[in-house]
Amino acid sequence: MLKLLDPGTVPPGGFRYLCPETKTWIAAASFGELVAASEKHRAANKLGIPDVFREQVEAQLCSHMPPGTCQHEAGVAMSGHRRLTFQDVVSATLTLGSWFLKGTPKVEQFEAERRAAICLSCPMNQKFDGCTTCAEKDLREAIVGFMGDSKTAVDANLHTCFACGCTLKAAIWFPIEILQKQMTDEMKTLLPAYCWKK
């Protein structure tokens, strides 16, 4: 997960945390107060507080911070955007085709929200730079369009998975076996241990 280099740096929009289960934004004057207020909110709504909750709040904050203000817990700075390759587009097309052949199944809303919350605080969730030889932007928009009214509370902050190149707004709704079918060993190696795609 991402960690703040300076917890005193105020992120754009201030210190805020989105509780994915209640779709509620919690705001505070400092990072410590934000964690405390978020824990109180979860307790009031009879939601568990994970052992790594502070780290989850911190990672979610980092997803809204400018490059250079956070680093991965292993010390690897995550900056820049992922550049998609032609192979990424081929993989996406094959995944979409497999999904259609299976009858376009989707996971339940609570599962999509759970996955989205994990992606939201993951350093692999990055904006993408397109390749110049393919129409991947059109393909991505089409894939998201196929999701119809299926949305989560954090869709606006879901981008591209740096590890597998998938469009996260759509991927969180796909059955896991369809996604894993097109994933290479290299992609799987890049996925963090906490990734729901593993």
C-alpha positions as CSV (number, residue, x, y, z in Angstrom):
1,M,0.0,0.0,0.0
2,L,1.0,3.6,-0.5
3,K,2.3,5.6,2.5
4,L,2.5,9.4,2.9
5,L,6.1,10.8,2.9
6,D,4.8,13.6,5.1
7,P,1.5,13.0,7.0
8,G,1.3,16.7,7.6
9,T,0.9,17.5,3.9
10,V,-2.7,18.4,3.2
11,P,-4.0,16.5,0.2
12,P,-6.1,18.3,-2.5
13,G,-9.6,18.6,-1.0
14,G,-8.3,18.1,2.5
15,F,-8.1,15.0,4.7
16,R,-11.0,12.8,3.6
17,Y,-11.8,9.1,3.6
18,L,-14.6,7.4,1.7
19,C,-16.2,4.5,3.5
20,P,-17.0,2.1,0.7
21,E,-19.7,0.2,2.6
22,T,-21.8,3.3,3.5
23,K,-20.6,5.5,0.6
24,T,-20.0,8.3,3.1
25,W,-17.1,10.8,3.1
26,I,-15.5,11.5,6.4
27,A,-13.4,14.7,6.7
28,A,-11.0,15.9,9.4
29,A,-8.3,18.5,10.0
30,S,-5.4,16.1,10.2
31,F,-4.5,12.6,9.2
32,G,-4.7,11.3,12.8
33,E,-8.1,12.8,13.3
34,L,-9.3,11.4,10.0
35,V,-8.3,7.8,11.1
36,A,-10.1,8.3,14.4
37,A,-13.3,9.7,12.8
38,S,-13.3,7.0,10.2
39,E,-13.0,4.3,12.9
40,K,-15.8,5.9,14.8
41,H,-18.0,5.9,11.7
42,R,-17.3,2.2,11.0
43,A,-18.1,1.3,14.6
44,A,-21.3,3.3,14.6
45,N,-22.4,1.4,11.4
46,K,-21.4,-2.0,13.0
47,L,-18.6,-2.4,10.5
48,G,-15.4,-4.2,11.4
49,I,-12.1,-2.2,11.7
50,P,-9.3,-4.1,10.0
51,D,-5.9,-4.4,11.7
52,V,-4.4,-2.4,8.8
53,F,-7.2,0.2,8.7
54,R,-4.8,3.1,9.3
55,E,-2.8,2.0,6.3
56,Q,-5.9,1.7,4.2
57,V,-7.0,5.2,5.0
58,E,-3.4,6.4,4.2
59,A,-3.3,4.6,0.9
60,Q,-6.7,6.0,-0.1
61,L,-5.5,9.5,0.7
62,C,-2.4,8.8,-1.5
63,S,-4.6,7.9,-4.4
64,H,-5.6,11.6,-4.5
65,M,-2.1,13.1,-3.8
66,P,0.2,14.6,-6.5
67,P,3.2,12.4,-7.6
68,G,6.1,12.5,-5.2
69,T,4.1,12.8,-2.0
70,C,3.7,9.1,-1.4
71,Q,5.7,5.9,-1.8
72,H,5.0,2.2,-1.7
73,E,5.5,0.6,1.7
74,A,8.4,-1.4,0.2
75,G,10.1,1.9,-0.7
76,V,9.3,1.9,-4.4
77,A,8.0,5.2,-5.6
78,M,5.0,5.0,-7.8
79,S,4.8,7.8,-10.3
80,G,3.9,8.4,-13.9
81,H,1.2,6.7,-15.9
82,R,1.0,3.2,-17.4
83,R,1.6,3.0,-21.1
84,L,-0.7,0.4,-22.7
85,T,0.7,-2.0,-25.3
86,F,-1.0,-3.7,-28.2
87,Q,-0.9,-7.0,-26.2
88,D,-2.9,-5.3,-23.4
89,V,-5.6,-4.5,-26.0
90,V,-5.6,-8.1,-27.4
91,S,-5.9,-9.4,-23.8
92,A,-8.8,-7.1,-23.1
93,T,-10.5,-8.1,-26.3
94,L,-10.1,-11.8,-25.5
95,T,-11.4,-11.3,-21.9
96,L,-14.4,-9.4,-23.2
97,G,-15.1,-12.2,-25.8
98,S,-14.9,-14.8,-23.1
99,W,-17.3,-12.8,-20.9
100,F,-19.8,-12.6,-23.7
101,L,-19.6,-16.3,-24.4
102,K,-20.3,-17.0,-20.7
103,G,-23.5,-14.8,-20.9
104,T,-22.1,-11.6,-19.5
105,P,-22.1,-12.6,-15.8
106,K,-21.3,-10.1,-13.1
107,V,-20.5,-10.4,-9.4
108,E,-22.8,-9.1,-6.8
109,Q,-22.8,-5.4,-5.8
110,F,-21.2,-6.0,-2.4
111,E,-18.3,-7.9,-4.1
112,A,-17.7,-5.2,-6.7
113,E,-17.6,-2.6,-3.9
114,R,-15.2,-4.8,-1.9
115,R,-12.9,-5.1,-4.9
116,A,-13.2,-1.4,-5.7
117,A,-12.1,-0.4,-2.2
118,I,-9.0,-2.6,-2.6
119,C,-8.2,-1.1,-6.0
120,L,-8.8,2.5,-4.7
121,S,-5.9,2.2,-2.2
122,C,-3.6,0.2,-4.4
123,P,-0.6,1.9,-6.1
124,M,-1.3,-0.2,-9.2
125,N,-4.4,1.9,-9.8
126,Q,-3.0,4.5,-12.2
127,K,-4.2,6.6,-15.2
128,F,-3.0,5.3,-18.5
129,D,-1.2,6.7,-21.5
130,G,-2.5,5.3,-24.8
131,C,-0.5,3.6,-27.4
132,T,-0.3,5.3,-30.8
133,T,-1.0,2.2,-32.9
134,C,-4.4,1.1,-31.5
135,A,-7.8,2.4,-30.4
136,E,-7.6,1.3,-26.8
137,K,-9.4,4.4,-25.6
138,D,-12.4,3.4,-27.6
139,L,-12.2,-0.2,-26.5
140,R,-12.0,0.9,-22.8
141,E,-15.0,3.1,-23.2
142,A,-16.9,0.3,-24.8
143,I,-16.0,-2.1,-22.0
144,V,-17.2,0.3,-19.4
145,G,-20.3,0.9,-21.4
146,F,-21.2,-2.8,-21.4
147,M,-21.4,-2.5,-17.6
148,G,-24.6,-0.5,-18.0
149,D,-25.9,0.8,-14.6
150,S,-23.4,-1.3,-12.6
151,K,-21.4,1.2,-10.6
152,T,-19.6,1.5,-7.3
153,A,-19.2,4.5,-4.9
154,V,-15.6,5.0,-6.0
155,D,-15.8,4.6,-9.8
156,A,-14.5,8.2,-10.4
157,N,-11.2,7.2,-8.8
158,L,-10.7,3.8,-10.5
159,H,-8.4,3.9,-13.5
160,T,-6.1,1.2,-15.0
161,C,-4.4,-1.6,-13.2
162,F,-0.6,-1.1,-13.7
163,A,-0.1,-4.8,-13.4
164,C,-2.6,-6.3,-15.9
165,G,-3.7,-3.2,-17.9
166,C,-7.4,-3.9,-17.2
167,T,-10.0,-1.1,-16.9
168,L,-10.8,-1.3,-13.2
169,K,-14.3,0.2,-13.5
170,A,-15.2,-2.9,-15.5
171,A,-12.8,-5.5,-14.1
172,I,-14.3,-5.3,-10.6
173,W,-17.6,-6.8,-12.0
174,F,-16.1,-9.7,-13.9
175,P,-16.0,-13.2,-12.4
176,I,-12.4,-14.0,-11.3
177,E,-12.0,-17.0,-13.6
178,I,-12.6,-14.8,-16.7
179,L,-10.0,-12.3,-15.7
180,Q,-7.4,-14.8,-14.7
181,K,-7.7,-16.7,-18.0
182,Q,-5.9,-13.9,-20.0
183,M,-3.4,-13.0,-17.3
184,T,0.3,-13.8,-18.0
185,D,2.7,-15.0,-15.3
186,E,4.4,-11.6,-15.5
187,M,1.1,-9.8,-14.8
188,K,0.5,-12.1,-11.8
189,T,3.9,-11.4,-10.4
190,L,3.2,-7.7,-10.4
191,L,0.0,-8.0,-8.5
192,P,0.3,-7.1,-4.8
193,A,-0.3,-9.9,-2.2
194,Y,-3.6,-8.2,-1.2
195,C,-5.0,-8.0,-4.7
196,W,-8.4,-9.6,-5.2
197,K,-7.4,-10.8,-8.6
198,K,-4.9,-13.3,-7.1
